[in-house]
Amino acid sequence: MTTDASITDASARPSPQEFIDRGPMSRRQWLIVILGLLMMVAEGLDAVVAAFVYPGSRSSGVSVTARSPRR
């Protein structure tokens, strides 16, 4: 059985979407978004640098250790 009090309490509570949409983004939220974007850029640059340093390591079948100058 449900009571009238539990129905009114549930309807007074906003949904998660309404709670998020209620106010503008704070400085902390913007900082988190910007840090996330910077991390994605850093990861992309990391992949580009690795592809530039070892351009044919996968396609030629030669291991990276075999290309190293030290033997």
Phi, psi and omega in degrees: 000142175253148178256165179294328181293321181289329178290316181290326178293321181289324181283337179281338181279129180285154176289163178303322179295317178294323179296318179290319183283352186296320185228171179286166179289139179276172178298323180296318178295319177297320179299318179295318179296315182294319177297322176297317178295319177296323177295322177294320178296316179298320179294320178294319178294324178299317179293322179293317179296317179297321179291328179286320183288318180241072188293324185244023185295328181270322186282332183275343180083358179269133181287158181293325180293331178288338180273348186293147182290335179275139179233000000 
